[in-house]
Amino acid sequence: MSDNFFDVQRVAMMVPIVAIVIGGLIWIVSAIACAARRSIETKEREQSRRELAAYVAEGTMTPDDAAKLLNAGKGAKDQVKV
C-alpha cells in the first residue's frame, strides 16, 4: 500500500459532483420550507377572517373595526375594503 489512500484525480472529480448534489438538496429543502410557510400563513389568515366575520355577525364588533384589523400591516394596494 505505497499508493496514497486518496487518489488526487478521483477527489478532484468528486468535489464538483458533491457540491452540486449538496446545492440541489439545499434548494429542495428551501423550496419545501417556503411552500409550507406560505401554506401556514394562508391558513392562519383565513382562520382570522372567519373569526372576525363571526364577531361581526354576532354584533360584538363593527365591520369597520374588523376591516381595520384585517388591514393592519398591509400596504395600500392589499387592503380590504368595507
Stockholm file with secondary structure:
# STOCKHOLM 1.0

chainA/1-82         MSDNFFDVQRVAMMVPIVAIVIGGLIWIVSAIACAARRSIETKEREQSRRELAAYVAEGTMTPDDAAKLLNAGKGAKDQVKV
#=GR chainA/1-82 SS CCSCSSCHHHHHHHHHHHHHHHHHHHHHHHHHHHHHHHHHHHHHHHHHHHHHHHHHHHTSSCHHHHHHHHHTTCCGGGCCCC
#=GC SS_cons        CCSCSSCHHHHHHHHHHHHHHHHHHHHHHHHHHHHHHHHHHHHHHHHHHHHHHHHHHHTSSCHHHHHHHHHTTCCGGGCCCC
//
